[in-house]
Amino acid sequence: MEETRLSTARFLGQIMELPSTAISRRIDPVLTWIGQSISWIWLLLLITIVCNVVLRYVFGEGRIELEEMQWHLYSTGFLLGIGYTFQVDGHVRVDVVHERLGPRWQAWLELYGILLCVLPFVALILIYSVPFIQTSFTLGEVSMSPGGLPFRWAIKSMLFIGFFLLLLAAISRLSRVWAYLFRSWP
């Protein structure tokens, strides 16, 4: 029984150390800067929520622009942070399988995950978000709520920007996984 726990523990403790590549050295600092900068948006979101709650329950006055600002800030933080989270390997994964694999198998799983799932999904979002944003901009779309926020295209463009950052993070990670597996990047 003790023997089994020790042999499993050795697998569970292994971490895949990915090498740096020329591509990752250019992309990663940009994503890190954006990710760390955008993290302040959560404080701004918290302040907005507190202001909205105080206005509503203390002064009896709800503000639609504050409610809309909340989801704008949340969307912006989430979408602009998704690339950074991918870069630092902070996304949830199926650890039941991943953690039991050795580093080389983890790298193969990562390679196929990026090529077969991440890149096609990101490409679809980028392709379909452009007309979505263009239509909003062309029509001068604004909030339908009285007192709501204007420039709806601005928040919709966060979709494209966020997934473009995720694309950059995927390219960076792909180059690092490729270098780990094949000891070179073309």
N, CA and C atoms as an extended XYZ file, in Angstrom:
558
Properties=species:S:1:pos:R:3:atomname:S:1:resname:S:1:resid:I:1 pbc="F F F"
N         0.830       -1.195        0.000 N   MET     1
C         0.000        0.000        0.000 CA  MET     1
C         0.869        1.252        0.000 C   MET     1
N         1.862        1.301        0.874 N   GLU     2
C         2.761        2.449        0.970 CA  GLU     2
C         3.529        2.637       -0.336 C   GLU     2
N         3.935        1.543       -0.961 N   GLU     3
C         4.682        1.588       -2.224 CA  GLU     3
C         3.872        2.286       -3.317 C   GLU     3
N         2.588        1.993       -3.404 N   THR     4
C         1.727        2.592       -4.418 CA  THR     4
C         1.607        4.099       -4.223 C   THR     4
N         1.434        4.534       -2.999 N   ARG     5
C         1.311        5.967       -2.736 CA  ARG     5
C         2.571        6.709       -3.136 C   ARG     5
N         3.730        6.130       -2.851 N   LEU     6
C         4.992        6.788       -3.183 CA  LEU     6
C         5.184        6.889       -4.691 C   LEU     6
N         4.882        5.829       -5.430 N   SER     7
C         5.080        5.879       -6.880 CA  SER     7
C         4.097        6.851       -7.535 C   SER     7
N         2.882        6.933       -7.022 N   THR     8
C         1.913        7.888       -7.544 CA  THR     8
C         2.333        9.310       -7.202 C   THR     8
N         2.848        9.499       -6.011 N   ALA     9
C         3.262       10.833       -5.580 CA  ALA     9
C         4.369       11.380       -6.472 C   ALA     9
N         5.238       10.510       -6.943 N   ARG    10
C         6.299       10.983       -7.834 CA  ARG    10
C         5.704       11.546       -9.121 C   ARG    10
N         4.693       10.887       -9.642 N   PHE    11
C         4.045       11.399      -10.851 CA  PHE    11
C         3.329       12.711      -10.576 C   PHE    11
N         2.611       12.756       -9.464 N   LEU    12
C         1.803       13.932       -9.172 CA  LEU    12
C         2.653       15.164       -8.930 C   LEU    12
N         3.886       14.987       -8.496 N   GLY    13
C         4.755       16.121       -8.203 CA  GLY    13
C         5.494       16.659       -9.408 C   GLY    13
N         5.459       15.958      -10.529 N   GLN    14
C         6.214       16.406      -11.694 CA  GLN    14
C         5.545       17.606      -12.337 C   GLN    14
N         6.374       18.547      -12.711 N   ILE    15
C         5.877       19.749      -13.362 CA  ILE    15
C         6.579       19.881      -14.702 C   ILE    15
N         5.823       20.219      -15.703 N   MET    16
C         6.377       20.394      -17.034 CA  MET    16
C         7.011       21.784      -17.114 C   MET    16
N         8.332       21.842      -17.154 N   GLU    17
C         9.056       23.108      -17.296 CA  GLU    17
C         9.222       23.404      -18.782 C   GLU    17
N         8.531       24.402      -19.275 N   LEU    18
C         8.604       24.730      -20.694 CA  LEU    18
C         9.731       25.723      -20.946 C   LEU    18
N        10.521       25.481      -21.990 N   PRO    19
C        11.601       26.420      -22.307 CA  PRO    19
C        11.061       27.706      -22.920 C   PRO    19
N        11.848       28.730      -22.825 N   SER    20
C        11.503       30.005      -23.447 CA  SER    20
C        11.900       29.948      -24.919 C   SER    20
N        11.128       30.612      -25.764 N   THR    21
C        11.462       30.688      -27.190 CA  THR    21
C        11.500       32.156      -27.596 C   THR    21
N        11.997       32.415      -28.796 N   ALA    22
C        12.043       33.799      -29.284 CA  ALA    22
C        10.635       34.402      -29.325 C   ALA    22
N         9.675       33.599      -29.730 N   ILE    23
C         8.287       34.074      -29.798 CA  ILE    23
C         7.751       34.366      -28.397 C   ILE    23
N         7.967       33.444      -27.474 N   SER    24
C         7.430       33.641      -26.119 CA  SER    24
C         8.110       34.811      -25.406 C   SER    24
N         9.376       35.056      -25.715 N   ARG    25
C        10.062       36.195      -25.092 CA  ARG    25
C         9.505       37.531      -25.575 C   ARG    25
N         8.886       37.557      -26.735 N   ARG    26
C         8.259       38.787      -27.240 CA  ARG    26
C         6.816       38.936      -26.747 C   ARG    26
N         6.089       37.836      -26.731 N   ILE    27
C         4.662       37.884      -26.399 CA  ILE    27
C         4.415       37.919      -24.892 C   ILE    27
N         5.108       37.098      -24.140 N   ASP    28
C         4.829       36.946      -22.708 CA  ASP    28
C         4.921       38.237      -21.901 C   ASP    28
N         5.942       39.089      -22.117 N   PRO    29
C         5.972       40.338      -21.339 CA  PRO    29
C         4.763       41.247      -21.614 C   PRO    29
N         4.301       41.257      -22.853 N   VAL    30
C         3.126       42.072      -23.200 CA  VAL    30
C         1.891       41.539      -22.467 C   VAL    30
N         1.699       40.217      -22.519 N   LEU    31
C         0.547       39.611      -21.845 CA  LEU    31
C         0.630       39.785      -20.331 C   LEU    31
N         1.831       39.689      -19.791 N   THR    32
C         2.010       39.887      -18.350 CA  THR    32
C         1.649       41.315      -17.961 C   THR    32
N         2.120       42.271      -18.734 N   TRP    33
C         1.813       43.673      -18.446 CA  TRP    33
C         0.311       43.927      -18.518 C   TRP    33
N        -0.330       43.419      -19.574 N   ILE    34
C        -1.781       43.605      -19.725 CA  ILE    34
C        -2.522       42.910      -18.585 C   ILE    34
N        -2.145       41.679      -18.273 N   GLY    35
C        -2.811       40.932      -17.210 CA  GLY    35
C        -2.691       41.595      -15.853 C   GLY    35
N        -1.501       42.094      -15.546 N   GLN    36
C        -1.307       42.756      -14.259 CA  GLN    36
C        -1.993       44.119      -14.229 C   GLN    36
N        -1.988       44.810      -15.351 N   SER    37
C        -2.655       46.116      -15.412 CA  SER    37
C        -4.167       45.971      -15.296 C   SER    37
N        -4.711       45.002      -15.997 N   ILE    38
C        -6.169       44.840      -16.017 CA  ILE    38
C        -6.689       44.313      -14.676 C   ILE    38
N        -5.804       43.771      -13.858 N   SER    39
C        -6.260       43.256      -12.561 CA  SER    39
C        -6.833       44.366      -11.681 C   SER    39
N        -6.448       45.606      -11.944 N   TRP    40
C        -6.995       46.731      -11.178 CA  TRP    40
C        -8.465       46.986      -11.497 C   TRP    40
N        -8.935       46.438      -12.588 N   ILE    41
C       -10.336       46.646      -12.952 CA  ILE    41
C       -11.271       46.007      -11.923 C   ILE    41
N       -10.782       44.972      -11.230 N   TRP    42
C       -11.626       44.306      -10.236 CA  TRP    42
C       -11.872       45.221       -9.038 C   TRP    42
N       -10.891       46.040       -8.698 N   LEU    43
C       -11.091       47.022       -7.626 CA  LEU    43
C       -12.110       48.074       -8.066 C   LEU    43
N       -11.992       48.516       -9.303 N   LEU    44
C       -12.947       49.478       -9.847 CA  LEU    44
C       -14.359       48.882       -9.879 C   LEU    44
N       -14.454       47.606      -10.238 N   LEU    45
C       -15.752       46.920      -10.235 CA  LEU    45
C       -16.323       46.868       -8.818 C   LEU    45
N       -15.495       46.549       -7.855 N   LEU    46
C       -15.941       46.494       -6.462 CA  LEU    46
C       -16.460       47.853       -5.994 C   LEU    46
N       -15.739       48.909       -6.324 N   ILE    47
C       -16.166       50.264       -5.950 CA  ILE    47
C       -17.497       50.610       -6.612 C   ILE    47
N       -17.640       50.245       -7.876 N   THR    48
C       -18.890       50.507       -8.603 CA  THR    48
C       -20.061       49.773       -7.958 C   THR    48
N       -19.846       48.522       -7.587 N   ILE    49
C       -20.911       47.738       -6.950 CA  ILE    49
C       -21.299       48.350       -5.602 C   ILE    49
N       -20.299       48.706       -4.807 N   VAL    50
C       -20.576       49.303       -3.492 CA  VAL    50
C       -21.338       50.617       -3.652 C   VAL    50
N       -20.910       51.452       -4.597 N   CYS    51
C       -21.619       52.722       -4.842 CA  CYS    51
C       -23.066       52.473       -5.242 C   CYS    51
N       -23.270       51.506       -6.112 N   ASN    52
C       -24.619       51.188       -6.565 CA  ASN    52
C       -25.488       50.693       -5.407 C   ASN    52
N       -24.931       49.842       -4.562 N   VAL    53
C       -25.680       49.314       -3.415 CA  VAL    53
C       -26.012       50.434       -2.430 C   VAL    53
N       -25.037       51.291       -2.140 N   VAL    54
C       -25.273       52.406       -1.211 CA  VAL    54
C       -26.333       53.348       -1.769 C   VAL    54
N       -26.210       53.685       -3.059 N   LEU    55
C       -27.212       54.570       -3.669 CA  LEU    55
C       -28.611       53.962       -3.603 C   LEU    55
N       -28.692       52.671       -3.868 N   ARG    56
C       -30.004       52.029       -3.922 CA  ARG    56
C       -30.614       51.848       -2.537 C   ARG    56
N       -29.848       51.298       -1.596 N   TYR    57
C       -30.439       50.928       -0.306 CA  TYR    57
C       -30.340       52.009        0.768 C   TYR    57
N       -29.416       52.937        0.625 N   VAL    58
C       -29.317       54.015        1.612 CA  VAL    58
C       -30.105       55.238        1.151 C   VAL    58
N       -29.948       55.578       -0.139 N   PHE    59
C       -30.597       56.785       -0.655 CA  PHE    59
C       -31.844       56.491       -1.492 C   PHE    59
N       -32.143       55.207       -1.712 N   GLY    60
C       -33.331       54.834       -2.461 CA  GLY    60
C       -33.292       55.235       -3.923 C   GLY    60
N       -32.108       55.336       -4.479 N   GLU    61
C       -31.970       55.766       -5.874 CA  GLU    61
C       -31.075       54.785       -6.642 C   GLU    61
N       -31.677       54.030       -7.547 N   GLY    62
C       -30.903       53.122       -8.382 CA  GLY    62
C       -30.403       53.826       -9.631 C   GLY    62
N       -29.237       53.489      -10.072 N   ARG    63
C       -28.648       54.112      -11.264 CA  ARG    63
C       -28.376       53.032      -12.307 C   ARG    63
N       -29.067       53.111      -13.435 N   ILE    64
C       -28.904       52.120      -14.491 CA  ILE    64
C       -27.493       52.153      -15.069 C   ILE    64
N       -26.893       53.356      -15.143 N   GLU    65
C       -25.547       53.434      -15.700 CA  GLU    65
C       -24.532       52.713      -14.816 C   GLU    65
N       -24.753       52.698      -13.515 N   LEU    66
C       -23.859       51.950      -12.630 CA  LEU    66
C       -24.043       50.445      -12.808 C   LEU    66
N       -25.291       50.020      -12.990 N   GLU    67
C       -25.543       48.599      -13.237 CA  GLU    67
C       -24.894       48.152      -14.540 C   GLU    67
N       -25.032       48.961      -15.580 N   GLU    68
C       -24.405       48.608      -16.849 CA  GLU    68
C       -22.885       48.673      -16.753 C   GLU    68
N       -22.383       49.653      -16.014 N   MET    69
C       -20.938       49.761      -15.832 CA  MET    69
C       -20.384       48.504      -15.160 C   MET    69
N       -21.172       47.912      -14.267 N   GLN    70
C       -20.727       46.688      -13.600 CA  GLN    70
C       -20.459       45.579      -14.605 C   GLN    70
N       -21.415       45.334      -15.498 N   TRP    71
C       -21.172       44.238      -16.434 CA  TRP    71
C       -20.157       44.614      -17.497 C   TRP    71
N       -20.005       45.902      -17.797 N   HIS    72
C       -18.946       46.331      -18.716 CA  HIS    72
C       -17.577       46.054      -18.098 C   HIS    72
N       -17.416       46.412      -16.830 N   LEU    73
C       -16.138       46.186      -16.146 CA  LEU    73
C       -15.853       44.696      -15.994 C   LEU    73
N       -16.874       43.938      -15.622 N   TYR    74
C       -16.698       42.496      -15.477 CA  TYR    74
C       -16.291       41.870      -16.811 C   TYR    74
N       -16.985       42.226      -17.878 N   SER    75
C       -16.669       41.683      -19.203 CA  SER    75
C       -15.263       42.060      -19.634 C   SER    75
N       -14.897       43.314      -19.429 N   THR    76
C       -13.565       43.777      -19.811 CA  THR    76
C       -12.490       43.037      -19.023 C   THR    76
N       -12.672       42.914      -17.722 N   GLY    77
C       -11.689       42.209      -16.897 CA  GLY    77
C       -11.546       40.757      -17.293 C   GLY    77
N       -12.672       40.106      -17.512 N   PHE    78
C       -12.651       38.700      -17.894 CA  PHE    78
C       -12.006       38.509      -19.263 C   PHE    78
N       -12.451       39.285      -20.247 N   LEU    79
C       -11.964       39.094      -21.611 CA  LEU    79
C       -10.503       39.498      -21.783 C   LEU    79
N       -10.084       40.584      -21.155 N   LEU    80
C        -8.692       41.000      -21.300 CA  LEU    80
C        -7.756       40.183      -20.415 C   LEU    80
N        -8.295       39.503      -19.422 N   GLY    81
C        -7.463       38.673      -18.556 CA  GLY    81
C        -7.330       37.234      -19.009 C   GLY    81
N        -8.128       36.828      -19.984 N   ILE    82
C        -8.138       35.423      -20.394 CA  ILE    82
C        -6.805       34.995      -21.033 C   ILE    82
N        -6.180       35.884      -21.799 N   GLY    83
C        -4.893       35.560      -22.413 CA  GLY    83
C        -3.794       35.416      -21.374 C   GLY    83
N        -3.772       36.324      -20.410 N   TYR    84
C        -2.781       36.262      -19.331 CA  TYR    84
C        -2.954       34.982      -18.518 C   TYR    84
N        -4.195       34.636      -18.224 N   THR    85
C        -4.462       33.420      -17.454 CA  THR    85
C        -3.978       32.190      -18.204 C   THR    85
N        -4.166       32.168      -19.511 N   PHE    86
C        -3.678       31.048      -20.326 CA  PHE    86
C        -2.153       31.020      -20.314 C   PHE    86
N        -1.540       32.180      -20.406 N   GLN    87
C        -0.082       32.272      -20.433 CA  GLN    87
C         0.541       31.719      -19.149 C   GLN    87
N        -0.044       32.039      -18.006 N   VAL    88
C         0.515       31.582      -16.730 CA  VAL    88
C        -0.044       30.221      -16.310 C   VAL    88
N        -0.783       29.570      -17.214 N   ASP    89
C        -1.330       28.234      -16.988 CA  ASP    89
C        -2.288       28.224      -15.800 C   ASP    89
N        -3.116       29.245      -15.731 N   GLY    90
C        -4.048       29.365      -14.622 CA  GLY    90
C        -5.451       28.866      -14.911 C   GLY    90
N        -5.692       28.375      -16.120 N   HIS    91
C        -7.026       27.894      -16.458 CA  HIS    91
C        -7.287       26.531      -15.835 C   HIS    91
N        -8.539       26.256      -15.595 N   VAL    92
C        -8.945       24.967      -15.060 CA  VAL    92
C        -8.730       23.921      -16.141 C   VAL    92
N        -8.202       22.807      -15.744 N   ARG    93
C        -8.038       21.699      -16.688 CA  ARG    93
C        -8.510       20.422      -16.015 C   ARG    93
N        -8.579       19.355      -16.764 N   VAL    94
C        -9.002       18.077      -16.207 CA  VAL    94
C        -7.791       17.464      -15.504 C   VAL    94
N        -7.587       17.876      -14.257 N   ASP    95
C        -6.415       17.429      -13.514 CA  ASP    95
C        -6.432       15.947      -13.196 C   ASP    95
N        -7.596       15.340      -13.207 N   VAL    96
C        -7.681       13.909      -12.934 CA  VAL    96
C        -6.799       13.153      -13.920 C   VAL    96
N        -6.775       13.584      -15.153 N   VAL    97
C        -5.941       12.952      -16.174 CA  VAL    97
C        -4.572       13.618      -16.221 C   VAL    97
N        -4.546       14.924      -16.311 N   HIS    98
C        -3.311       15.678      -16.549 CA  HIS    98
C        -2.270       15.457      -15.466 C   HIS    98
N        -2.672       15.477      -14.211 N   GLU    99
C        -1.699       15.380      -13.124 CA  GLU    99
C        -1.106       13.990      -12.986 C   GLU    99
N        -1.735       12.999      -13.546 N   ARG   100
C        -1.222       11.634      -13.447 CA  ARG   100
C        -0.269       11.289      -14.589 C   ARG   100
N        -0.132       12.196      -15.525 N   LEU   101
C         0.766       11.960      -16.653 CA  LEU   101
C         2.147       12.513      -16.342 C   LEU   101
N         3.140       11.924      -16.977 N   GLY   102
C         4.488       12.458      -16.870 CA  GLY   102
C         4.589       13.750      -17.674 C   GLY   102
N         5.660       14.515      -17.474 N   PRO   103
C         5.797       15.805      -18.161 CA  PRO   103
C         5.725       15.715      -19.688 C   PRO   103
N         6.308       14.684      -20.269 N   ARG   104
C         6.288       14.569      -21.738 CA  ARG   104
C         4.860       14.335      -22.248 C   ARG   104
N         4.111       13.471      -21.564 N   TRP   105
C         2.722       13.225      -21.957 CA  TRP   105
C         1.868       14.468      -21.731 C   TRP   105
N         2.161       15.200      -20.674 N   GLN   106
C         1.461       16.461      -20.439 CA  GLN   106
C         1.693       17.419      -21.602 C   GLN   106
N         2.931       17.454      -22.089 N   ALA   107
C         3.261       18.339      -23.214 CA  ALA   107
C         2.505       17.921      -24.475 C   ALA   107
N         2.417       16.616      -24.725 N   TRP   108
C         1.665       16.150      -25.895 CA  TRP   108
C         0.182       16.512      -25.763 C   TRP   108
N        -0.360       16.331      -24.577 N   LEU   109
C        -1.758       16.694      -24.337 CA  LEU   109
C        -1.964       18.192      -24.551 C   LEU   109
N        -1.018       18.977      -24.076 N   GLU   110
C        -1.072       20.434      -24.247 CA  GLU   110
C        -1.002       20.810      -25.731 C   GLU   110
N        -0.100       20.171      -26.468 N   LEU   111
C         0.063       20.448      -27.901 CA  LEU   111
C        -1.239       20.185      -28.655 C   LEU   111
N        -1.807       19.009      -28.446 N   TYR   112
C        -3.050       18.678      -29.143 CA  TYR   112
C        -4.219       19.537      -28.659 C   TYR   112
N        -4.228       19.877      -27.395 N   GLY   113
C        -5.275       20.760      -26.873 CA  GLY   113
C        -5.245       22.128      -27.536 C   GLY   113
N        -4.035       22.667      -27.704 N   ILE   114
C        -3.902       23.980      -28.350 CA  ILE   114
C        -4.291       23.891      -29.822 C   ILE   114
N        -3.761       22.875      -30.513 N   LEU   115
C        -3.999       22.764      -31.956 CA  LEU   115
C        -5.442       22.396      -32.307 C   LEU   115
N        -6.050       21.522      -31.524 N   LEU   116
C        -7.378       21.016      -31.887 CA  LEU   116
C        -8.539       21.731      -31.194 C   LEU   116
N        -8.268       22.376      -30.078 N   CYS   117
C        -9.359       23.041      -29.345 CA  CYS   117
C        -9.194       24.557      -29.293 C   CYS   117
N        -8.076       25.005      -28.742 N   VAL   118
C        -7.910       26.438      -28.484 CA  VAL   118
C        -7.868       27.245      -29.778 C   VAL   118
N        -6.950       26.909      -30.684 N   LEU   119
C        -6.791       27.720      -31.900 CA  LEU   119
C        -8.043       27.749      -32.777 C   LEU   119
N        -8.701       26.606      -33.044 N   PRO   120
C        -9.934       26.689      -33.844 CA  PRO   120
C       -11.038       27.507      -33.164 C   PRO   120
N       -11.199       27.344      -31.853 N   PHE   121
C       -12.220       28.096      -31.124 CA  PHE   121
C       -11.928       29.591      -31.175 C   PHE   121
N       -10.676       29.961      -30.934 N   VAL   122
C       -10.290       31.375      -30.966 CA  VAL   122
C       -10.498       31.943      -32.366 C   VAL   122
N       -10.135       31.182      -33.390 N   ALA   123
C       -10.312       31.649      -34.768 CA  ALA   123
C       -11.788       31.923      -35.062 C   ALA   123
N       -12.660       31.026      -34.637 N   LEU   124
C       -14.102       31.231      -34.862 CA  LEU   124
C       -14.612       32.482      -34.156 C   LEU   124
N       -14.215       32.675      -32.917 N   ILE   125
C       -14.661       33.858      -32.174 CA  ILE   125
C       -14.161       35.124      -32.856 C   ILE   125
N       -12.891       35.130      -33.271 N   LEU   126
C       -12.338       36.318      -33.928 CA  LEU   126
C       -13.067       36.616      -35.238 C   LEU   126
N       -13.299       35.587      -36.023 N   ILE   127
C       -13.962       35.768      -37.322 CA  ILE   127
C       -15.388       36.307      -37.142 C   ILE   127
N       -16.136       35.709      -36.226 N   TYR   128
C       -17.536       36.102      -36.058 CA  TYR   128
C       -17.719       37.361      -35.221 C   TYR   128
N       -16.708       37.768      -34.474 N   SER   129
C       -16.867       38.979      -33.665 CA  SER   129
C       -16.721       40.251      -34.493 C   SER   129
N       -15.997       40.177      -35.599 N   VAL   130
C       -15.779       41.383      -36.411 CA  VAL   130
C       -17.093       41.954      -36.943 C   VAL   130
N       -17.954       41.174      -37.627 N   PRO   131
C       -19.224       41.751      -38.084 CA  PRO   131
C       -20.133       42.171      -36.923 C   PRO   131
N       -20.045       41.469      -35.814 N   PHE   132
C       -20.813       41.800      -34.610 CA  PHE   132
C       -20.454       43.206      -34.133 C   PHE   132
N       -19.170       43.509      -34.108 N   ILE   133
C       -18.687       44.825      -33.672 CA  ILE   133
C       -18.980       45.882      -34.739 C   ILE   133
N       -18.739       45.535      -36.008 N   GLN   134
C       -18.975       46.487      -37.104 CA  GLN   134
C       -20.431       46.935      -37.151 C   GLN   134
N       -21.334       45.996      -37.009 N   THR   135
C       -22.761       46.328      -37.034 CA  THR   135
C       -23.111       47.276      -35.892 C   THR   135
N       -22.587       46.988      -34.726 N   SER   136
C       -22.848       47.841      -33.563 CA  SER   136
C       -22.302       49.250      -33.780 C   SER   136
N       -21.109       49.342      -34.348 N   PHE   137
C       -20.490       50.644      -34.600 CA  PHE   137
C       -21.257       51.413      -35.676 C   PHE   137
N       -21.587       50.720      -36.766 N   THR   138
C       -22.294       51.347      -37.885 CA  THR   138
C       -23.661       51.885      -37.461 C   THR   138
N       -24.364       51.129      -36.660 N   LEU   139
C       -25.695       51.543      -36.211 CA  LEU   139
C       -25.644       52.549      -35.065 C   LEU   139
N       -24.453       52.769      -34.517 N   GLY   140
C       -24.340       53.659      -33.364 CA  GLY   140
C       -25.096       53.101      -32.168 C   GLY   140
N       -24.998       51.799      -31.984 N   GLU   141
C       -25.762       51.110      -30.949 CA  GLU   141
C       -25.465       51.671      -29.556 C   GLU   141
N       -26.530       51.891      -28.822 N   VAL   142
C       -26.434       52.360      -27.434 CA  VAL   142
C       -27.319       51.449      -26.584 C   VAL   142
N       -27.235       51.631      -25.297 N   SER   143
C       -28.071       50.863      -24.385 CA  SER   143
C       -29.537       51.190      -24.638 C   SER   143
N       -30.382       50.178      -24.541 N   MET   144
C       -31.814       50.397      -24.715 CA  MET   144
C       -32.456       50.933      -23.441 C   MET   144
N       -31.723       50.869      -22.341 N   SER   145
C       -32.257       51.360      -21.061 CA  SER   145
C       -32.155       52.875      -20.991 C   SER   145
N       -33.158       53.533      -20.441 N   PRO   146
C       -33.061       54.984      -20.259 CA  PRO   146
C       -31.922       55.291      -19.281 C   PRO   146
N       -31.054       56.189      -19.680 N   GLY   147
C       -29.906       56.519      -18.836 CA  GLY   147
C       -28.780       55.516      -18.947 C   GLY   147
N       -28.892       54.579      -19.892 N   GLY   148
C       -27.847       53.569      -20.073 CA  GLY   148
C       -26.623       54.139      -20.768 C   GLY   148
N       -25.611       53.319      -20.893 N   LEU   149
C       -24.342       53.773      -21.457 CA  LEU   149
C       -24.366       53.777      -22.982 C   LEU   149
N       -23.712       54.766      -23.593 N   PRO   150
C       -23.597       54.802      -25.055 CA  PRO   150
C       -22.429       53.919      -25.515 C   PRO   150
N       -22.181       53.937      -26.795 N   PHE   151
C       -21.025       53.260      -27.399 CA  PHE   151
C       -20.985       51.766      -27.069 C   PHE   151
N       -22.048       51.062      -27.362 N   ARG   152
C       -22.117       49.621      -27.100 CA  ARG   152
C       -21.029       48.873      -27.870 C   ARG   152
N       -20.601       49.435      -29.020 N   TRP   153
C       -19.550       48.794      -29.810 CA  TRP   153
C       -18.239       48.699      -29.029 C   TRP   153
N       -18.005       49.623      -28.108 N   ALA   154
C       -16.745       49.615      -27.353 CA  ALA   154
C       -16.651       48.369      -26.475 C   ALA   154
N       -17.733       48.030      -25.794 N   ILE   155
C       -17.695       46.828      -24.958 CA  ILE   155
C       -17.687       45.579      -25.828 C   ILE   155
N       -18.367       45.626      -26.963 N   LYS   156
C       -18.360       44.473      -27.864 CA  LYS   156
C       -16.974       44.243      -28.457 C   LYS   156
N       -16.197       45.302      -28.646 N   SER   157
C       -14.850       45.121      -29.198 CA  SER   157
C       -13.908       44.459      -28.198 C   SER   157
N       -14.276       44.451      -26.919 N   MET   158
C       -13.464       43.724      -25.935 CA  MET   158
C       -13.450       42.233      -26.248 C   MET   158
N       -14.501       41.746      -26.879 N   LEU   159
C       -14.552       40.343      -27.291 CA  LEU   159
C       -13.416       40.041      -28.257 C   LEU   159
N       -13.258       40.878      -29.269 N   PHE   160
C       -12.191       40.675      -30.250 CA  PHE   160
C       -10.820       40.843      -29.599 C   PHE   160
N       -10.647       41.903      -28.829 N   ILE   161
C        -9.348       42.175      -28.204 CA  ILE   161
C        -8.965       41.042      -27.253 C   ILE   161
N        -9.910       40.603      -26.434 N   GLY   162
C        -9.633       39.528      -25.484 CA  GLY   162
C        -9.243       38.235      -26.166 C   GLY   162
N        -9.953       37.874      -27.216 N   PHE   163
C        -9.623       36.630      -27.903 CA  PHE   163
C        -8.377       36.773      -28.770 C   PHE   163
N        -8.059       37.980      -29.202 N   PHE   164
C        -6.782       38.194      -29.883 CA  PHE   164
C        -5.631       37.984      -28.900 C   PHE   164
N        -5.791       38.472      -27.679 N   LEU   165
C        -4.773       38.239      -26.647 CA  LEU   165
C        -4.659       36.751      -26.320 C   LEU   165
N        -5.788       36.048      -26.307 N   LEU   166
C        -5.752       34.602      -26.097 CA  LEU   166
C        -5.029       33.912      -27.251 C   LEU   166
N        -5.228       34.389      -28.472 N   LEU   167
C        -4.506       33.848      -29.623 CA  LEU   167
C        -3.002       34.026      -29.445 C   LEU   167
N        -2.586       35.217      -29.023 N   LEU   168
C        -1.161       35.455      -28.778 CA  LEU   168
C        -0.628       34.518      -27.700 C   LEU   168
N        -1.389       34.343      -26.634 N   ALA   169
C        -0.965       33.449      -25.554 CA  ALA   169
C        -0.864       32.008      -26.040 C   ALA   169
N        -1.806       31.593      -26.882 N   ALA   170
C        -1.778       30.230      -27.419 CA  ALA   170
C        -0.576       30.030      -28.333 C   ALA   170
N        -0.254       31.031      -29.146 N   ILE   171
C         0.920       30.939      -30.019 CA  ILE   171
C         2.190       30.855      -29.179 C   ILE   171
N         2.276       31.671      -28.147 N   SER   172
C         3.435       31.641      -27.254 CA  SER   172
C         3.573       30.273      -26.592 C   SER   172
N         2.482       29.788      -26.046 N   ARG   173
C         2.520       28.484      -25.358 CA  ARG   173
C         2.798       27.359      -26.336 C   ARG   173
N         2.224       27.428      -27.521 N   LEU   174
C         2.484       26.414      -28.544 CA  LEU   174
C         3.966       26.371      -28.889 C   LEU   174
N         4.587       27.526      -29.031 N   SER   175
C         6.022       27.559      -29.345 CA  SER   175
C         6.843       26.943      -28.216 C   SER   175
N         6.433       27.170      -26.981 N   ARG   176
C         7.160       26.622      -25.833 CA  ARG   176
C         6.960       25.113      -25.710 C   ARG   176
N         5.739       24.644      -25.943 N   VAL   177
C         5.474       23.202      -25.893 CA  VAL   177
C         6.214       22.502      -27.025 C   VAL   177
N         6.192       23.105      -28.203 N   TRP   178
C         6.897       22.541      -29.357 CA  TRP   178
C         8.395       22.434      -29.062 C   TRP   178
N         8.963       23.481      -28.503 N   ALA   179
C        10.391       23.467      -28.156 CA  ALA   179
C        10.679       22.405      -27.100 C   ALA   179
N         9.777       22.209      -26.177 N   TYR   180
C         9.954       21.184      -25.145 CA  TYR   180
C         9.952       19.790      -25.766 C   TYR   180
N         9.016       19.561      -26.674 N   LEU   181
C         8.885       18.230      -27.275 CA  LEU   181
C         9.952       17.939      -28.326 C   LEU   181
N        10.276       18.931      -29.123 N   PHE   182
C        11.160       18.693      -30.265 CA  PHE   182
C        12.494       19.413      -30.153 C   PHE   182
N        12.702       20.112      -29.054 N   ARG   183
C        13.951       20.822      -28.755 CA  ARG   183
C        14.291       21.921      -29.746 C   ARG   183
N        13.309       22.351      -30.506 N   SER   184
C        13.530       23.475      -31.428 CA  SER   184
C        12.184       24.044      -31.831 C   SER   184
N        12.219       25.257      -32.312 N   TRP   185
C        11.020       25.893      -32.853 CA  TRP   185
C        11.388       26.405      -34.227 C   TRP   185
N        10.641       25.985      -35.248 N   PRO   186
C        11.005       26.405      -36.620 CA  PRO   186
C        10.955       27.904      -36.804 C   PRO   186
